[in-house]
Amino acid sequence: MIDYSPFWMTLQNSDESTYTLIKDYKVSGSTIDRLRKNAPISTVTLNDLCTILECDVQDIVQYIMTPEDKKRFMK
């Protein structure tokens, strides 16, 4: 499972907010909603967020193996 909780911590520790991401950096409201719901985002968006927040990918996203993931791909 892809989890964006690091994004929210990184955003909180930055000088930015969801408002500034939308208004100043033209990040779409639907992207913010996708981050809230741990829905897929593009690598372009991931790159943009890393650039805006001056951080690394792991400051935006983390992978958490769920039992469902394990069941699907592990033998």
N, C-alpha and C positions, 0 to 999 in steps of 0.2 A: 504494500500500500504506500502510495506517495502521500506525504504529510507536509503541509506548508506551515506548521506551527513555528518553525524557526523564522519564517518571514515576518510574522507578527511581532516576535521579540526584537528582530533587527529593526523593523519599522519603529517600534516603540523607543528604541535606543538611538534613533536617528533624529535629525531635525525635520523630517518629513512626516506627512500624515496621509491617510487615504485621500483627503481633500486635495493636498498639494500634488499627489500622484496623478489625480484626475485633471485638475485645473492647470497645473504648471507643466506637467510632463506628458499630458494627453494619454495616460493609461486609461483604458475604458472601464466604465463602471462594471461591465460584465466580467472583465478580468479580475477585478477586486472580488466580485461575487464568486467566481470560480476558485479563487484562493481560499475564500471562506469555507467553501464546500469541499475542498481538497479534490477539485475536478481538474482534468488535464489542462495544461497551458503549453504553449509552444516554446521551443528553445529560443526563439527570437525574443519572446516576452521575458523569458528567464534571463537572457542576456541583458535586456533593457533594465530589468529590476536590479541586477547586479551592478550595472553601470550607474544608475540613479542613486542607489544606496551605498555605492563604493564598497561592495562586499563580495564574498565568494559564494559559489553555488550552494555550499552546505549551510550558508547563513539564510538561505531562502527555502530550501527543500531538504527533506530527509526521507530515507526509505525505511519502512517498518515492515518486517515480514509477518504476515498474518497466517493463521492456520489455513485459510483458503488458498493463499499463495503457495504455501508449502504443499498442500494437497494437489494443486494443479500441476506443479512442475517437479516435485521431488519424488523419487521412487524409494 
